[in-house]
Amino acid sequence: RVSLLLLLLVQQQWASASHPAPMGYDKTFYNLAPDFSNSLNTPEVDDMIVALASSSTIPTEAEEALKPEEKKAELALRRAHVSDAWAIRAATAASFFTRSSLRWLR
């Protein structure tokens, strides 16, 4: 059974999430209780808030000034950055989960 403290911490983390939502292949969970697995799902966001969010972090003028090969390089760098961010987040979550599990077992 999953510790209530761990469940609350995960829910607080999702409440203040600021990263893009993971793709289907970014999150695969093994051997977790169903109630805990459900808490790891990406929270729903209202359509009004989605409409306010910008789809790009770079101003439009800068994107128009890029040459096609620079746009490809920029897109590759952006994908690599997002991929690295998710890898770091997964490693941090695994470390946190391990430490919490060890404390809980003691």
C-alpha positions in Angstrom: 0.0 0.0 0.0 1.3 3.5 -0.9 2.0 5.9 1.9 -0.5 8.7 2.3 2.3 11.2 2.6 3.8 10.1 -0.7 0.4 10.4 -2.4 -0.1 13.9 -1.0 3.3 15.0 -2.2 2.7 13.7 -5.7 -0.7 15.5 -5.8 1.0 18.8 -4.7 3.6 18.4 -7.4 1.0 18.0 -10.1 -0.9 21.0 -8.7 2.1 23.3 -9.4 3.2 21.6 -12.7 4.8 23.9 -15.2 6.3 21.4 -17.7 4.6 20.3 -20.9 2.4 17.2 -20.6 4.2 14.0 -21.1 3.6 11.9 -24.2 2.1 8.4 -23.9 5.6 6.8 -24.1 7.0 9.2 -21.5 5.1 7.6 -18.6 5.0 3.9 -18.0 4.4 2.7 -14.5 5.1 -0.8 -13.1 3.9 -2.4 -9.9 2.0 0.5 -8.4 -1.3 0.5 -6.5 -4.2 1.6 -8.8 -5.1 4.6 -6.5 -1.5 5.8 -6.7 -1.2 5.2 -10.4 -4.3 7.3 -10.9 -2.8 10.2 -9.0 0.1 10.3 -11.5 -2.1 11.1 -14.4 -1.8 14.6 -15.9 -4.4 16.9 -14.4 -7.1 18.3 -16.7 -6.9 22.0 -17.7 -9.8 24.2 -18.6 -10.1 25.3 -22.3 -10.0 29.0 -21.2 -6.6 28.5 -19.6 -5.3 26.6 -22.6 -6.4 29.5 -24.9 -4.3 31.9 -22.7 -1.2 29.8 -22.9 1.3 30.6 -25.6 2.3 27.6 -27.8 5.8 29.0 -28.3 8.3 30.4 -25.9 10.2 32.3 -28.7 8.7 35.5 -30.1 7.2 35.1 -33.6 9.5 37.7 -35.1 12.6 35.7 -34.2 11.1 32.5 -35.7 10.4 34.3 -39.0 14.0 35.5 -39.2 15.5 32.0 -39.0 16.6 30.2 -42.1 15.1 26.8 -42.7 18.2 24.9 -41.6 18.3 27.0 -38.4 14.7 26.3 -37.8 15.5 22.5 -38.0 18.4 22.9 -35.6 16.3 25.0 -33.2 13.6 22.4 -33.3 16.1 19.6 -32.6 17.6 21.5 -29.7 14.1 22.2 -28.3 13.2 18.4 -28.5 16.5 17.5 -26.9 15.9 20.0 -24.1 12.4 18.6 -23.4 13.7 15.1 -23.5 16.5 15.9 -21.0 14.0 17.7 -18.7 11.8 14.6 -18.6 14.8 12.3 -18.0 15.9 14.5 -15.1 12.3 14.6 -13.7 12.0 10.8 -14.0 15.3 10.3 -12.2 14.4 12.7 -9.5 11.0 11.0 -9.0 12.6 7.6 -8.9 15.1 8.8 -6.3 12.4 10.4 -4.2 10.2 7.3 -4.4 13.1 5.1 -3.4 14.0 7.3 -0.4 10.4 7.6 0.7 9.9 3.8 0.4 13.0 3.2 2.5 11.7 5.6 5.2 8.3 4.1 5.0 9.6 0.6 5.4 11.6 1.6 8.5 
